[in-house]
Amino acid sequence: MTTPDTQRPRRGSDILRVALRRNVGAMLAGTVLMGLYQAGETAFPIALGLIVEHTMRDRSPGGLALSIAALAVITTTVSLSWRFGMRVLQKANTTEAHRWRVAVADRGLQPVAHDLDLKSGEVLTIATEDADQTADIIEVVPLLISSLVAVLVSAVALGLADIRLGLLVIVGTALILTVLSVMSKRIGSSTREQQARVARAGAKVADLITGLRPLHGFGGNHAAFRSYRAVSTEAKQQAVTVARVNGVYAGTALALNAVLAAAVTLTAGWLAFAGRIGIGELVMAVGLAQFIMEPLRLFSEMPKYVMMARASAERMALVLGAPPATVPGQRPPAPGGDLAVDHVRYGALRGLDFRVASGEFVAIAVYQPRAAADLAAVLGSKVAPGAYEGAVRLGGQPLADLALDAVRAHLLVNPYEAEIFAGTLRTNIDPSGTSRTVAEAVEASLLTDVVALHREGLDHGVRDRGANLSGGQRQRLSLARALAADSEILVLHDPTTAVDAVTEQLIARNLARLRRGRTTVVITSSPALLDAADRVLVVDDGVVTAEDTHRNLLAGDEDYCLAVTR
């Protein structure tokens, strides 16, 4: 989501202002309808008091029938205004929560500055729970106003009967809100801490699930489980603290509201006993004293919900307000251009310099795994151009001058550990549903045996993270997705480490055939892929130390021979 309203709000208050401004119409309609509902609720005991007063004085059947009709109108108004008012507000609430979920998810998928210490599990919690709680402000404000309307109408009606009753309601409401506003600040700080701890627990369990297989492999699963249990226990203890604070708040609010209602009732009884008000006014006062507890309850709960919405908005601002890792240019790369890495220094790269011509198939044998990962990160735009020395150029144009979306469409870097998503084989290979080379990609990656194993073929279901696939099947599925994208320049990082030697040989031949005429770079130590390439670049200690065909390097470079032969 890239509308101006949601472009990098710096603070939680910015997010709340955007949410309120974007839903002014719905909130106005909801406020009118909910105010009508509260006014109708308030009118009911007032009408009862008037009916009692007139019935005792006039004793007219026609007047009684008219009074019953008036009560029916009030009841119908209360019912319909509540129904349609809540429909309007909840629709706006749900829509606004969806907008912020999309905004957080979109921002989470973009590279941001590395000082934002949030893991994927935390971003997920922010995109769900915090987005929902922030959007609650859309309902809170109209309910707050309508509750205020009910309290004011009650105070005016009681004040017309006796000024002391009206003042009692106004002063009592002010005192209740003063006490509860102080308590709501404690709720806000406790809620922020709870949200942070729950998010950390979510991030921990996400990491645990991702690394479950290797953890089992070296026996580290028990230590990992204990680590998660500690984080989860902290989140549970904080949740208990928040529940305790909320319980004290709710209990205090209920007690104070009950005290005010009792005070109004007793004062009205004393005034009736003293002859200051009539029987009808006493009925009205007692009815309003009972009714007023509900708007007072809503009114007194609003500060709590406001603080919770502010706490959630502040957490969303951490993601939405994070500065981007880079500010990309606006130009698209030239079609069919070459790829050049000019004296790049980053991490384990010590001035790396090479050029891949358009249509060439080049393999890069990197002796240090860290350098291979750093090279893939730089080429994949996961590192801002300003974070490394030198430049990466497409068709002679630096990446910093090119539009990021256009670069990613032109230059695809398939990482070593590519994600597999829940869905089907087809949706993993062609997520957009627009590729015309799915069949060729499946054949080239030798995923054909996986497709043939299942009656559904490409529509066979895939579990989250490819849990129902082997390591080799997941790797071939990832390779098929990269090939189906059919990008101008394709960079593969160790695409065959989980497959056997025979399969690897076939994939290498298929890759060279399918990508003929398209620029392809493979970062690998696989002899099959190295042999299939037009030429091989040897990278040692972050620089290119040799360049030739795979077979010539085998014959003349002993270090290369030791590094790549299996």
Disulfide bonds with the S-S distance in Angstrom:
none
